[in-house]
Amino acid sequence: MRPDPAAPLAEAAARRHELTRAKAIQALRELDRAGVPVTFAAVASAAGISRSWLYTQADIRSQIQRLRGARNGEPASPVPSGQRSTDASLRARLTTAQQRNQSLAEENARLRRQLARALGDQRSARTRSGNDPAP
């Protein structure tokens, strides 16, 4: 059986394709991490590849579209996706803030009662002494 003369070319093309994909994904992650708007032009420029090639890669294309909010017509977020809050973390932060507010309200009420008691005691002391100024 004779070796296929095109096999080395096919292997080289596959390696080049994987290298290009790796560059594109790396550029996409770095742009997102830096908070830079992720666009096809920005990814292509950062990776040193063509925009047209990016459009042919369905998974990379959908990631770029998701990060720039093209599907929902949302503006691009300046916060990298890895740093964006999830609904669960926002609920947890809200619950913590509500508990802290409740604790502060209780402490505030306790301090008001304490102050009112101290002022009442002071007033009573003056009344008992007949409000006589000290000689």
Buried (B, 14 or more C-beta within 10 A) or exposed (E): EEEEEEEEEEEEEEEEEEEBBEBBBEBBBBBBEEEBBBBBEBBBEBBEBEEEBBEEBEEBBEBBBEBBBBEEEEEBBEEBEEEEEEEEEEEEEEEEEEEEEEEEEEEEEEEEEEEEEEEEEEEEEEEEEEEEEEE
